[in-house]
Amino acid sequence: MAHDRPPGREAPAGPGSDAEVIARSRREPDAFAEIFHRHFAEIHRYAARRLGADAADDIAAETFLVAFRKRGRFDPGHRSARPWLYGIATRLIGLHRRGEGRRYRALARTPAEHVQDGHEDRVAARVTAGDAGADLADALARLPRGERDVLLLVALADLSYEEVGRALGLKTGTVASRLHRARRRLRDALGDTRTALFAEEATA
């Protein structure tokens, strides 16, 4: 998977990069609203795919509250706040890991014709639709939390290895090894070509 960004992903439209907005928000707290407007939708979507729509509202809102409180710790050397925000959201999701496992198993029992549009891509599509749905849902639920977090940040958030490392406070090599183990576990659980989504990547 190439981690190409759509135009504007690294420096969203608005007055300056994320880093510049966050720096300004330290003097003008109201300026942080720009970060919320730029990134809330995708953080909410990520939370919904991992925990469901009911929990996503709370997770997304809490992500930005935590980010606001900790904005003084944001590394201004990075223009985009996406990895930082995904890291906060992932840690909050970790507090609901039992709920996430229950969600995957519930999705595995959902007939394909009842799949909602919001889940029809990447991992979500494989979990909720097709003949590999139940097996994949169970395999994802069984992954160690650290491996599942890395896998889903790559597959759902489209973060690069470096960005995942920034999100989770890991070295790039650790990200790569966790991703490799997660993919191997999925291949062992699923076999054949149904794991194409998780094929090894040439880029790191």
Backbone as numpy.savetxt, mean C-alpha at the origin, in Angstrom:
# Nx Ny Nz CAx CAy CAz Cx Cy Cz
7.64 -5.43 -12.95 6.78 -4.23 -12.95 7.66 -3.00 -12.95
7.45 -2.14 -13.87 8.17 -0.87 -13.88 7.40 0.12 -13.03
8.11 0.87 -12.25 7.43 1.79 -11.35 7.41 3.20 -11.93
6.91 3.29 -13.16 6.80 4.60 -13.79 5.67 5.36 -13.14
5.86 6.65 -12.96 4.85 7.50 -12.35 4.06 8.23 -13.43
2.78 8.36 -13.27 2.04 9.24 -14.18 2.57 10.66 -14.00
2.44 11.50 -15.02 2.89 12.89 -14.88 2.30 13.53 -13.65
3.16 14.14 -12.84 2.68 14.84 -11.65 2.66 14.00 -10.40
2.94 12.67 -10.49 2.87 11.84 -9.31 3.92 12.25 -8.29
5.15 12.51 -8.74 6.23 12.85 -7.80 6.08 14.27 -7.29
5.59 15.17 -8.13 5.39 16.56 -7.70 3.97 16.98 -8.08
2.98 16.67 -7.24 1.58 16.92 -7.58 1.30 18.37 -7.89
0.21 18.59 -8.60 -0.19 19.95 -8.93 -0.44 20.73 -7.65
-0.10 21.98 -7.66 -0.29 22.79 -6.46 0.95 23.60 -6.17
0.95 24.35 -5.09 2.06 25.24 -4.77 3.26 24.50 -4.19
4.09 23.94 -5.06 5.32 23.31 -4.62 5.20 21.82 -4.41
6.37 21.17 -4.20 6.40 19.74 -3.95 5.82 19.45 -2.58
5.59 18.16 -2.32 5.12 17.76 -0.99 6.07 18.24 0.10
7.36 18.08 -0.16 8.36 18.48 0.84 8.25 19.98 1.15
8.04 20.77 0.11 7.91 22.22 0.31 6.64 22.57 1.07
5.56 21.85 0.76 4.30 22.11 1.46 4.43 21.75 2.93
5.04 20.59 3.21 5.19 20.17 4.60 6.09 21.13 5.37
7.16 21.58 4.72 8.03 22.55 5.37 7.26 23.83 5.70
6.44 24.27 4.77 5.66 25.48 5.01 4.63 25.26 6.12
4.11 24.02 6.20 3.08 23.74 7.20 3.62 23.80 8.63
4.93 23.73 8.77 5.51 23.86 10.11 5.34 25.28 10.64
5.28 26.22 9.70 5.05 27.62 10.07 3.57 27.99 9.95
2.92 27.37 8.94 1.52 27.66 8.65 0.76 26.33 8.66
0.30 25.87 9.80 -0.33 24.54 9.90 -1.43 24.28 8.87
-2.18 25.30 8.51 -3.26 25.10 7.55 -2.76 24.64 6.19
-1.49 24.89 5.89 -0.94 24.50 4.60 -0.93 22.98 4.42
-0.97 22.24 5.54 -0.93 20.78 5.45 -2.16 20.22 4.76
-3.22 21.00 4.69 -4.43 20.54 3.99 -4.13 20.16 2.54
-3.11 20.78 1.95 -2.74 20.45 0.57 -2.27 19.00 0.46
-1.54 18.52 1.46 -1.09 17.13 1.46 -2.29 16.20 1.53
-3.25 16.54 2.37 -4.48 15.76 2.47 -5.18 15.68 1.11
-5.34 16.81 0.46 -6.06 16.85 -0.82 -5.32 16.06 -1.90
-4.00 16.09 -1.87 -3.22 15.40 -2.88 -3.26 13.88 -2.74
-3.29 13.40 -1.52 -3.03 11.97 -1.30 -4.12 11.19 -0.58
-5.14 11.85 -0.08 -6.13 11.13 0.71 -6.79 10.00 -0.09
-7.17 10.26 -1.34 -7.92 9.28 -2.12 -7.14 7.98 -2.28
-5.83 8.08 -2.59 -5.10 6.83 -2.80 -4.77 6.12 -1.49
-4.56 6.85 -0.41 -4.35 6.20 0.88 -5.63 5.50 1.32
-6.77 6.14 1.10 -8.06 5.53 1.43 -8.28 4.27 0.60
-7.95 4.33 -0.69 -8.12 3.16 -1.57 -7.25 2.00 -1.11
-6.01 2.29 -0.73 -5.10 1.26 -0.23 -5.66 0.62 1.04
-6.12 1.42 1.97 -6.69 0.90 3.22 -7.93 0.06 2.94
-8.75 0.50 2.00 -9.97 -0.23 1.67 -9.65 -1.59 1.09
-8.62 -1.67 0.27 -8.26 -2.94 -0.35 -7.68 -3.92 0.67
-7.11 -3.39 1.73 -6.54 -4.27 2.74 -7.52 -4.60 3.86
-8.38 -3.65 4.23 -9.26 -3.86 5.38 -10.74 -3.73 5.06
-11.08 -3.22 3.89 -12.48 -3.01 3.56 -12.90 -1.56 3.75
-13.99 -1.20 3.10 -14.43 0.19 3.09 -14.79 0.71 4.48
-15.34 -0.15 5.32 -15.77 0.31 6.64 -14.60 0.82 7.47
-13.47 0.12 7.40 -12.29 0.51 8.18 -11.47 1.60 7.49
-11.62 1.72 6.18 -10.76 2.62 5.42 -10.93 4.08 5.83
-12.14 4.49 6.14 -12.37 5.89 6.54 -11.52 6.23 7.76
-11.57 5.35 8.76 -10.83 5.61 9.99 -9.32 5.55 9.76
-8.87 4.54 9.01 -7.43 4.39 8.77 -6.88 5.59 8.00
-7.58 6.01 6.95 -7.10 7.13 6.15 -7.09 8.42 6.96
-8.15 8.66 7.72 -8.20 9.87 8.53 -7.09 9.88 9.57
-6.87 8.74 10.21 -5.83 8.65 11.23 -4.44 8.81 10.62
-4.27 8.30 9.40 -2.98 8.45 8.72 -2.59 9.92 8.61
-3.54 10.76 8.22 -3.22 12.17 8.04 -3.12 12.92 9.36
-3.83 12.46 10.37 -3.66 13.06 11.69 -2.26 12.77 12.23
-1.82 11.51 12.08 -0.47 11.15 12.52 0.57 11.92 11.71
0.36 11.99 10.39 1.31 12.71 9.54 1.41 14.18 9.95
0.26 14.79 10.26 0.28 16.19 10.68 1.07 16.35 11.97
0.82 15.47 12.93 1.54 15.58 14.20 3.03 15.35 14.04
3.41 14.52 13.09 4.82 14.15 12.92 5.46 14.85 11.72
4.83 15.88 11.22 5.35 16.52 10.01 6.75 17.08 10.20
7.11 17.39 11.44 8.45 17.88 11.70 9.53 16.84 11.47
9.14 15.57 11.40 10.10 14.48 11.18 10.25 14.11 9.71
9.41 14.71 8.85 9.49 14.36 7.43 10.83 14.77 6.86
11.46 13.88 6.11 12.76 14.15 5.50 12.58 15.07 4.29
13.03 16.30 4.38 12.83 17.23 3.26 13.66 16.88 2.03
14.52 15.88 2.15 15.29 15.44 0.99 14.45 14.67 -0.02
13.23 14.30 0.36 12.33 13.58 -0.53 11.20 14.51 -0.96
11.00 14.65 -2.26 9.99 15.56 -2.75 8.58 15.05 -2.46
8.38 13.75 -2.60 7.05 13.18 -2.46 6.82 12.62 -1.06
5.61 12.81 -0.54 5.24 12.27 0.76 4.58 10.90 0.64
4.40 10.39 -0.57 3.68 9.13 -0.74 4.25 7.99 0.08
5.55 7.66 0.00 6.06 6.54 0.80 5.87 6.74 2.29
6.08 7.96 2.75 5.91 8.29 4.17 4.47 8.04 4.60
3.51 8.49 3.81 2.10 8.31 4.14 1.70 6.84 4.08
2.19 6.13 3.07 1.90 4.70 2.99 2.50 3.95 4.17
3.65 4.39 4.64 4.25 3.76 5.81 3.39 3.93 7.04
2.88 5.15 7.25 2.00 5.41 8.39 0.74 4.57 8.27
0.14 4.54 7.09 -1.09 3.76 6.88 -0.84 2.27 7.12
0.30 1.78 6.65 0.61 0.36 6.82 0.78 0.00 8.29
1.41 0.87 9.05 1.55 0.60 10.48 0.19 0.61 11.18
-0.68 1.50 10.78 -2.02 1.52 11.35 -2.81 0.27 10.96
-2.66 -0.15 9.71 -3.32 -1.37 9.26 -2.81 -2.56 10.06
-1.53 -2.53 10.43 -0.96 -3.62 11.21 -1.67 -3.83 12.54
-2.29 -2.79 13.06 -3.04 -2.93 14.31 -4.34 -3.71 14.09
-4.68 -3.91 12.81 -5.92 -4.62 12.46 -5.60 -5.90 11.70
-4.44 -6.51 11.97 -4.01 -7.65 11.16 -4.99 -8.83 11.22
-5.66 -9.02 12.36 -6.66 -10.10 12.41 -7.83 -9.79 11.50
-8.22 -8.52 11.50 -9.31 -8.12 10.63 -8.94 -8.27 9.17
-7.68 -8.01 8.83 -7.25 -8.16 7.45 -7.33 -9.62 7.02
-6.89 -10.52 7.90 -6.98 -11.94 7.57 -8.42 -12.38 7.37
-9.31 -11.90 8.24 -10.73 -12.24 8.09 -11.28 -11.70 6.77
-10.81 -10.50 6.40 -11.29 -9.89 5.15 -10.90 -10.74 3.95
-9.64 -11.20 3.87 -9.22 -12.01 2.74 -10.05 -13.29 2.65
-10.31 -13.89 3.80 -11.08 -15.14 3.77 -12.53 -14.88 3.37
-13.07 -13.75 3.81 -14.43 -13.40 3.40 -14.50 -13.13 1.91
-13.48 -12.43 1.38 -13.46 -12.15 -0.05 -13.34 -13.44 -0.85
-12.61 -14.41 -0.31 -12.45 -15.68 -1.01 -13.77 -16.41 -1.15
-14.71 -16.12 -0.24 -16.01 -16.79 -0.31 -17.03 -16.01 -1.15
-16.60 -14.83 -1.64 -17.52 -13.99 -2.42 -17.53 -14.42 -3.88
-18.67 -14.78 -4.45 -18.72 -15.16 -5.86 -18.18 -14.05 -6.75
-17.55 -14.41 -7.85 -16.92 -13.44 -8.74 -17.91 -12.40 -9.25
-19.18 -12.82 -9.45 -20.15 -11.86 -10.01 -20.51 -10.78 -9.01
-20.13 -10.95 -7.73 -20.43 -9.95 -6.72 -19.25 -9.03 -6.41
-18.18 -9.18 -7.19 -17.00 -8.35 -6.96 -17.32 -6.90 -7.26
-16.86 -5.98 -6.40 -17.08 -4.56 -6.61 -15.98 -3.99 -7.50
-16.32 -2.95 -8.26 -15.38 -2.36 -9.20 -14.08 -1.94 -8.53
-14.16 -1.47 -7.29 -12.97 -0.95 -6.63 -11.90 -1.98 -6.37
-12.21 -3.26 -6.56 -11.23 -4.30 -6.27 -10.76 -5.03 -7.53
-11.10 -4.51 -8.71 -10.83 -5.25 -9.93 -9.49 -4.89 -10.54
-8.43 -4.92 -9.77 -7.10 -4.79 -10.33 -6.07 -5.40 -9.39
-4.93 -5.74 -9.95 -3.77 -6.24 -9.20 -4.15 -7.31 -8.19
-3.64 -7.21 -6.98 -3.92 -8.22 -5.97 -5.40 -8.33 -5.69
-6.10 -7.19 -5.62 -7.52 -7.21 -5.28 -8.30 -8.07 -6.25
-7.99 -7.97 -7.55 -8.69 -8.77 -8.53 -8.43 -10.26 -8.30
-7.18 -10.60 -8.00 -6.85 -12.00 -7.79 -7.48 -12.55 -6.52
-7.70 -11.69 -5.54 -8.30 -12.14 -4.29 -9.80 -12.35 -4.47
-10.46 -11.45 -5.18 -11.91 -11.45 -5.21 -12.52 -12.10 -6.45
-11.73 -12.40 -7.45 -12.32 -12.94 -8.68 -11.42 -14.02 -9.28
-11.99 -14.85 -10.10 -11.23 -15.86 -10.81 -11.05 -17.11 -9.97
-10.52 -18.17 -10.64 -10.46 -19.46 -9.96 -9.38 -19.53 -8.90
-8.47 -18.54 -8.83 -7.43 -18.55 -7.81 -7.82 -17.74 -6.59
-9.04 -17.16 -6.60 -9.42 -16.23 -5.54 -9.29 -16.79 -4.15
-9.92 -17.93 -3.88 -9.92 -18.48 -2.53 -8.52 -18.87 -2.10
-7.77 -19.51 -2.99 -6.42 -19.94 -2.64 -5.51 -18.75 -2.36
-5.62 -17.71 -3.19 -4.76 -16.55 -3.00 -5.13 -15.81 -1.72
-6.41 -15.67 -1.46 -6.83 -14.99 -0.24 -6.26 -15.70 0.98
-6.34 -17.02 0.96 -5.81 -17.78 2.09 -4.30 -17.64 2.18
-3.61 -17.66 1.03 -2.15 -17.54 1.03 -1.72 -16.17 1.54
-2.42 -15.11 1.15 -2.09 -13.78 1.63 -2.32 -13.68 3.14
-3.40 -14.27 3.61 -3.69 -14.22 5.04 -2.62 -14.92 5.85
-1.97 -15.93 5.27 -0.97 -16.71 5.98 0.43 -16.11 5.92
0.64 -15.12 5.06 1.97 -14.51 4.97 2.33 -13.83 6.28
3.59 -13.90 6.71 4.01 -13.09 7.85 3.73 -11.62 7.56
3.40 -10.88 8.58 2.98 -9.49 8.38 4.01 -8.69 7.60
5.28 -8.80 7.94 6.30 -8.01 7.26 6.39 -8.30 5.79
6.24 -9.57 5.42 6.28 -9.93 4.01 5.03 -9.45 3.28
3.88 -9.57 3.94 2.64 -9.11 3.31 2.66 -7.60 3.10
3.17 -6.86 4.07 3.24 -5.41 3.92 4.09 -5.02 2.71
5.25 -5.64 2.57 6.14 -5.32 1.45 5.46 -5.69 0.13
4.91 -6.88 0.07 4.26 -7.34 -1.16 3.14 -6.41 -1.60
2.29 -6.00 -0.66 1.13 -5.20 -1.02 1.49 -3.74 -1.28
2.55 -3.24 -0.68 3.00 -1.89 -1.02 3.53 -1.85 -2.45
4.15 -2.94 -2.89 4.61 -3.02 -4.28 3.42 -3.22 -5.22
2.53 -4.16 -4.86 1.46 -4.54 -5.77 0.29 -3.57 -5.79
-0.06 -3.01 -4.63 -1.22 -2.12 -4.57 -0.85 -0.65 -4.67
0.25 -0.26 -4.00 0.64 1.15 -4.00 1.62 1.47 -5.12
2.15 0.44 -5.79 3.10 0.63 -6.89 4.33 1.39 -6.43
4.80 1.09 -5.22 6.03 1.71 -4.73 7.24 0.91 -5.21
8.32 1.60 -5.45 9.58 0.93 -5.78 10.17 0.33 -4.52
11.21 -0.49 -4.66 11.86 -1.08 -3.49 12.37 0.02 -2.57
12.98 1.04 -3.15 13.51 2.14 -2.33 12.38 2.83 -1.56
11.26 3.05 -2.24 10.13 3.73 -1.59 9.53 2.87 -0.49
9.45 1.55 -0.73 8.96 0.65 0.33 9.89 0.72 1.53
11.19 0.76 1.27 12.14 0.88 2.36 11.93 2.15 3.16
11.68 3.25 2.46 11.39 4.51 3.16 10.10 4.42 3.96
9.10 3.76 3.38 7.80 3.64 4.04 7.89 2.84 5.34
8.68 1.78 5.32 8.71 0.85 6.44 9.98 0.95 7.28
10.87 1.84 6.90 12.12 1.96 7.65 13.04 0.77 7.48
13.10 0.24 6.25 13.91 -0.94 5.95 14.97 -0.62 4.92
16.05 -1.39 4.92 17.04 -1.29 3.86 16.46 -1.90 2.59
16.93 -1.41 1.46 16.42 -1.91 0.19 16.63 -3.41 0.06
17.78 -3.89 0.53 18.05 -5.33 0.48 17.05 -6.14 1.29
16.63 -5.59 2.42 15.64 -6.27 3.25 14.29 -6.32 2.54
13.94 -5.22 1.89 12.70 -5.19 1.10 12.74 -6.28 0.05
13.85 -6.36 -0.69 13.97 -7.34 -1.76 13.87 -8.76 -1.22
14.51 -9.03 -0.08 14.48 -10.39 0.45 13.09 -10.75 0.96
12.41 -9.80 1.60 11.05 -10.08 2.06 10.10 -10.31 0.89
10.28 -9.51 -0.15 9.43 -9.67 -1.33 9.68 -11.03 -1.99
10.94 -11.41 -2.05 11.29 -12.71 -2.64 10.64 -13.84 -1.84
10.71 -13.76 -0.50 10.13 -14.82 0.32 8.61 -14.86 0.17
7.99 -13.65 0.12 6.54 -13.61 -0.04 6.11 -14.24 -1.36
6.82 -13.92 -2.43 6.48 -14.49 -3.73 6.68 -16.00 -3.75
7.77 -16.44 -3.10 8.03 -17.88 -3.06 6.93 -18.61 -2.30
6.47 -18.02 -1.17 5.38 -18.63 -0.42 4.11 -18.71 -1.25
3.83 -17.65 -2.01 2.64 -17.65 -2.85 2.76 -18.69 -3.96
3.95 -18.79 -4.56 4.13 -19.80 -5.60 3.94 -21.20 -5.03
4.49 -21.43 -3.83 4.35 -22.74 -3.21 2.89 -23.05 -2.91
2.14 -22.01 -2.50 0.73 -22.21 -2.14 -0.16 -22.36 -3.36
0.16 -21.63 -4.44 -0.72 -21.57 -5.60 -0.24 -22.39 -6.78
1.10 -22.35 -7.00 1.63 -23.04 -8.15 1.21 -22.43 -9.46
1.61 -23.04 -10.57 1.31 -22.71 -11.96 1.33 -21.22 -12.25
0.64 -20.80 -13.29 0.74 -19.43 -13.80 -0.13 -18.45 -13.04
-0.87 -18.91 -12.04 -1.75 -18.00 -11.32 -0.96 -17.01 -10.48
0.33 -17.23 -10.32 1.16 -16.30 -9.55 1.91 -15.34 -10.45
1.48 -15.18 -11.70 2.19 -14.29 -12.63 2.30 -12.88 -12.10
1.30 -12.44 -11.35 1.32 -11.08 -10.81 2.52 -10.85 -9.92
2.99 -11.94 -9.29 4.07 -11.83 -8.31 5.40 -12.33 -8.86
5.53 -12.39 -10.18 6.78 -12.85 -10.78 7.92 -11.95 -10.36
9.11 -12.52 -10.31 10.28 -11.73 -9.90 10.50 -10.58 -10.86
10.95 -9.46 -10.34 11.20 -8.28 -11.14 12.68 -8.09 -11.34
13.02 -7.48 -12.45 14.42 -7.21 -12.72 14.89 -5.95 -12.03
13.96 -5.05 -11.72 14.34 -3.79 -11.12 14.25 -3.85 -9.62
15.08 -3.06 -8.95 15.06 -3.01 -7.49 14.91 -1.59 -7.07
